Amino acid sequence: MDPQSVSAIALARVPDGVPAPADFALVQLPRSPLTEGQVRLAVRCLSLDPYQRSTLGGRHFGDAPVGPGDVPPGRSVGEVVESRCADVEVGRLVLAETGWRSEAVVPGADVSVVAVPPGVAVSAALGALGMPGLTAYAAHVRQLCPRAGETVVLGAATGGVGAVAGRLALRAGARVVGIVGSDDKAALATGRLGLTAAVRRGPGLDEALAQACPDGVDAYLHLGDQATLDVVMERLALGARVSLCGLMDQYNGGAPTRLRAGAVMTARAQVRGMVVYDHADLAAEHAEHVGALLTSGDLVALEDRYVGLAEAPVAFSRLMSGRNVGKVVVDLG
C-alpha cells in the first residue's frame, strides 16, 4: 500500500431505501499533512450508527450532506500516532470524529481521551459509555421515568440503545418487554439481557403485546417503524410516557412518521422527542452510573463486531435492515 495514501469508504451512490454494500466503495485518499494544533490518528475502532443514514444524500442536524465520492461521518476510537498539539500525546487512545477511514487528521482540541473502567473494552466508549448509552440514559431519567411495577416497552430491544435502556428499567423495578425482529433476538432478550418478555414485530404484534402487557404500556422507547408505533400507541396506559428516539423506516426513505393523536389523548400521554445532543449535561452522571454497571457485570454490553474497514458497508447494511445484535463496531487495528 502507498504510504502516502489512506484507506477510506466513500459513498458510491445515494441509497434507495435500505443501504446496500454496493452503495459504497473502498478507496485510497491522499494522506493529509499535519499542521500546528492537529493530531494524526490511526483508527482502531469505528462506530456505525443509524443517524449516519440521514447524511447520505441528505442532512442530519446540520451535518453536511454526503454525496457520491464523499466519506460518511463517524466517531472512532483512534490512537494518536503523530501530534502537533501540546495537550495530546502520541500513543493516547482518543475519541474523535474521523469518518469511515483508516487514518484521520483532526484538531487536537476536538478529541477526548478514552476513559473506560478497568476490564471494560475500549469499544464501550462508542457504545454503552458513548452516544447510544447516553441516549438510553437520558431517555430513562428524563422521559420514560419508570417506576417499580410499571411496564416499559422497548423497540429494538437488543440494539445498542435498547440493551442499555432495558437494564436501567429493570433496575428501577419495572417490567420490561422488548420488541425484536427474530426468535433468536427474543431468546437473547429474555435470556442474557433478562427482560421480562419479548415480542416479535410485524403481523401478530398487537395480540402478543396485549398478552405481554395486560395492564397497558406505561413507558415506551420508540426505535422502530410506523406499524410498530401504531400498535404500541393503542396499548398505552393512562399517563404513559413515550420517547421518540429512532425512526428507522424514515431514515431509509420511508414516509414521515405520524402519531395517533387519539391514542395520545385517550391515555393523556406525554410524548417527547429524544435528541441526545440536548443532554450533554448528563454525560458525567451517565458514565459513572453505566460504568459501574459494566464493571459489576450487571450490564451486558452487546456488540456486533466486524473486522477490517472493507466490512463497514456490509455492517451498515445489516444495521439499517435491523439484522444487527447490539452496538455495531468495526475493528481496524
N, C-alpha and C positions, 0 to 999 in steps of 0.2 A: 504494500500500500504506500502511496506517495506520502512522505512525512509532512508535506505542506498542504495536505487535504484532510478533511474531517467527514466522517460518515454521518448522514442525516436521512430522515424520512421526509419526503416532500409530498404535497398533495398533487396527484396526477390529474384528477378531475373531481369536480364537486359531486359528492354522493347524491344519489336519488333515493331517498329513504334510508334504510339501514346501511351504514358504510360497509363496503366490501374490501377485501385486501387489495384488489386490483385498482381501487381508488387512490392508492398510494404507491410511491416508488422509492427505492433505496438509491440515494445519490451521493456524490462526493462534492463537497463545497470547499472553497479556498480557506485555508487556516487563517483566522483573524489575527492581526498584530495586537500586541498588548501595549496600552498606553497608561499614563500615570493615573492611579486610583482604581485600576481594573485588576481582576484576577482571572486566571485561566483554570477552568475546572474540567477534570476528566469525569464524565458522568458515570456513576456507579449503579444507580437505580432510578428508573424513570417511572413517574406516576401517570397512569391513564385514568381519566375521569369523564363522566358524561357531559360536563359543561363544554368540553373540547369540541363536541359535535356542533354546538351552536356557532362556533367560529368558522366552520368550514363553509365558505361562501356567504356567511352572514356575520353577525356581530353579537358579542356576549358582554353585556355590562361595560361597554366602552372599549373592549378589546378590538384591535384592528381585524377586519375580516381576512380569512385565509383563502387565497385563490390558488389556482394551479401553479406549481413551482415554488410555493411558499412552504415553510416548515411550520407545522402546527405548534401551538403553545403547549407547555407542560412544565410541571415542577419536578425537580430531581434532588436526590442526594448526590453530591459531587465531591471529589477530592481536589483540593487546591494543589495544582502542580506547578504553578508559577504565579507570583504576586508582585504587583507594584502598588499595593495598598498596605500601609504600615500596620493597620489593625487586623489584617487577615494573614495568618502564617501559612506557609507551604506545608502540606501534609494534613491540614484540617479537613474534616468532613463537614460540609455545609449544605444548607437548603438554599436553592436558587431556582429562578425561572429560567430554564435553559432551552425549552423546546425539545423536539424529538431529534436529538443529535448526540453523538458520542463525546463531543467536547464543546465547551462554550466559553466565551469571554464575556464577563458581566462586571458591572461596577461593584467594587468591594463593599460599598455602603448598602448594597441591596441583598447581601447574603446574611444568613444567620447560622450560627454553629448548631450542628445536630446535637440534641440533648435527649437521650433516652435512658431509662433506668438500667442498672446493671442486669445483664442477662436477657435484655429485650433487643430484638433485631433492629438495626438502624432503619430498615424499611418501614418500621412502625411510625417514624416521623412523617411518612407520606400517607398513613392510614389512620389507625386508631388514635395516634397522637398528632395527626395532621388535620388537613381540611375536612375529610369525611368524619373523623372523630369529633372535631369541634362542631360540625353541623349537627351531629346526633346529640351532643351535649347541650348545645344552645336550644335545640328543639325541645329537649327533655325538660330543662329548667325554666324555660320562658314561654313555651307554647303548649306542650302536652300536659305538663304538671300532674302526672298520675299520682293517685292516692291508693293506699292499701285497699285491696279488694276490687278496685276498678278493672275494667277490661281495656287493654291497649291493643290496637291492631296496627301492624307494620306492613307496608308494601315493601317488596324486595327485601325480605327479612334476613336473607343470607348475604346481602351485599355489604360493602364497606361501611355505609351509614347504618343500615338496618341492624347489623350484628351488634354494634355498639349500643344503639338505642334500645335494643331488646334487653341487653344485660342491665342497663340503667333502670329500665322499667321494672324488671324482675326484682332488683334490689330495693325498689320503692314499695314492694309488696303487691304489685299489680299482677293480674292475669295477662299474659302476652300471647296474642295469636298472630302468627306470621303468615303472610300471603306469599306463596312461592310459585315457581314455574315448572316444577317437576317433582316426581315422587322421591328422587334422591335428595333433593333440597328439603323436602318435607321431613325426611328422616334425619337429616343434618340439623334442622331447626329444632325438632323436639328431642333430639339426642344430644349431640355435642354442645349445642347452644342452650339447651334447657328450656325452650319455650313451652308454654302450656299446651299449645295446639298449633297445627299448621294446616292451611287450606290451599288448594290449587286455584290459581286464577283461570279465567275462561269459563266455558259452559259449566254450570253446576256450582259456581261460586256463591250465588245467593243462598242456596239451600245449605251448603257447607258452612257458610258464615253464620247463618241463623242457628245451626246446631252448636257451633263453637262459641257463639256469643248470645246465649239465651236471654240475657238482660240488656242487650244492646251494646253499642260501642261507645265507650266514654272518651277515648282519645285515639286519633288516627294520624299516623305519619304517612303521607301520600308520596310514593316514589314510583308510581305505575302509570297505567294508561287510563283513557276516558272510561272504558267499560268497567274497570275495577273501581274507579272513583264513584261511578253511578251506583254500583251495588252497595258500597260501604256507606255512602251518604244516606241511603234509605234505611240503614240499620243504626243510625245514631241514637244514643240515649239522650235523655233530657240534660241539657247543659254540657254537651260534648264539646271537646276541643279538637280542631283539625289543623294540622300543619301541612301546608302545601310545599313540599320540599323538592320534588323532582317530577318532571313531565316528560317521561322517556319517549312517548309516541310523538309529542310535539317537537322534541329535539330532532327526531328522524323525519321531519317534514309533514307530520300529520296535521289535522285540523286543530285550530285553537281549542284548548281545553275549556269546557264550560261547567259551571257549578249549578246543581239543582237547588234553586233558591227556596222552593217549597220545603225541601228536606231540611235546609238550614233553619228556616223559620219554625217549623214544627218542633225541632229539637232545641230551639233557642240556642243554637250552636255558635261557637266563636271560631271563625276561620281566619287563619293568618298565613301570610307568605313567609317562607324561610329563605333568607339570603345570608349566607354565612359571613359575608363581608361586614354585615351590620353588628356582628357580635365579637369583634376582636378583643373587646374588653374582658371577655371570659377566657382568653387563651391560657393565662397562668393557672386559673382555677381548674380548667379542663385538663391541662397537662398534669397537675398534681393528682386530681381525682382519678382520671383514667390510667395514669401511670401506676398508681397504687394497685388498681385492679389487674393490670398486666403483670405486675411484679408478683402478686399473690396467686396468680393463675385463675382468678375469678372471671377474667375476661379472656375469651378466645379470640385472638387477632387473626381472622381468616384472611388468607392471601391467595390470589390466583396469580402464580408466578410464571413468567416466560423468560427465556434466556436468549440474549442477543437482540440487538436493535432491529434486525430484519424481521423479528417476530412481532413487532409493535402493530403492524396493520392487522394481523390475524387476531391479536389480543384485543384490539379496539373493536373489531367487527363482532367478536364474541360478547364483549361488554355491552355494546349498543343493541344487541339482539337478546340480551338477558341471559346469556349462557355462562356468565362468569359465576364463580363462587368466592365471595369475599373481594377485598381490595385488589385491583389489577395493578401489578408492578412488572416492569421489565428490567431484568438484571443485565448490566453491561460489563461489569468489572469482576 
